[in-house]
C-alpha cells in the first residue's frame, strides 16, 4: 500500500502564447533570433487545499472517494504504460481532493499522485515527475504543476520548443518562512478546461506572441520577483506578481472577457488590493484568487473578506510518499 499527499498549484501566468505565424523572435541586425518557446510561466505550490490518495493491489479495478472516476482513469493509464508483465489492477482510495477546474491544477496533481503511487507499488519509485507526466499525458502546456509536484516552492519554467514534451525547469525557490498565502474561492463557476480551453488557446494562438509583452513578463520575473525574493522584500515581490498576473490576464481578455474570469474574481482582487495586499491575482483560469501575505496579517484580512471562502495555505515542499 502506498499513500501520496500532493499540494495544489497556484499559476501566476504564462510567459508567452504559442505562435502559429512565427518560429523565432526578431534577432539583431535583422537576422532571425532565438526560437520561440511556447507557454512557460511562474507559479507556487501550496499545502492547502491539497489531496491525498492511497493505492494498493486488488483482485479487480476499483476506486472510492472524491474524484474517484478520474483517479481510476489515471490509474489505468499509468498501468497501461508499464511493461505487460507488470500490469495488474489496483484499488484507488481518494481521501481528500479539492474541486476540479478551479485554478488549482487538480488534474495534474491527481494524475501525478496516482501515477507515483502505482510506480512505487511496481518498483519504480525513482521515476521523476516528468516521466510520470508523460505516461499519463499531463504537461501539455504548463509544467509548473509537474515540477512543483516533485519539488514544491516557487517554480519558474521556460516553455517548450517544438518536439519537447515537458517544459524545462528554470528555477525553484523557497519563500521566507514568515510569508504565507491566502487562497480565496469566489462564487464563480469556471468552464475553462478540456475542449473549451483548447479552443481558447487556438484562438489566441492566431495572434501569436507579442515580443514586447513577453519581454515585459520576463523582466518582471528576472528583475522584479526574484530580486525581491532574494532580499525578502514581500511588498516588492507582491507588486511584481500582481503586475505579472494582470498583464497575463489582459493578454487572455479576448478569451475570458476581461482581465479576470468573472466580476466576482475582479471584485475579490480589488478588495484585497484596497486592504494593502500587493501580491494578489487570479490563478490560471480562476476562480481561485491568491493573496501573498505575511502570516501575521491573515486574521485581519480574513475578517475584512469574510464573505469569500478562504484557507490559509503554507508553501509546499512537494508531494510526500509513505
Secondary structure, 3 states (H helix, E strand, C coil): CEEEEEEEEEEEEEEECCCCCCCEEECHHHCEEEECCEEEEEEEEEEEEEEEEEEEECCCCEEECCCHHHHHHHHHHHHHCCCHHHCCCEEEEEEECCCCCCCCCHHHHHHHHHHHHHHHHCCCCCCCHHHHHHHHCCCCCCCHHHHHHHHCCEEEECCECCCCCCCCEEEEECCCCCEEEEEEECCCCCCCCHHHHHHHHHHHHCCCCCHHHHHHHHHHHHHHHHHHHHCCCHHHHHHHHHHHHHHHHHHCHHHHCCCCCCHHHHHHHHHHHHCCCCEEEECCCCCEEEEEEEHHHHHHHHHHCCCCEEEEECECCCCEEC
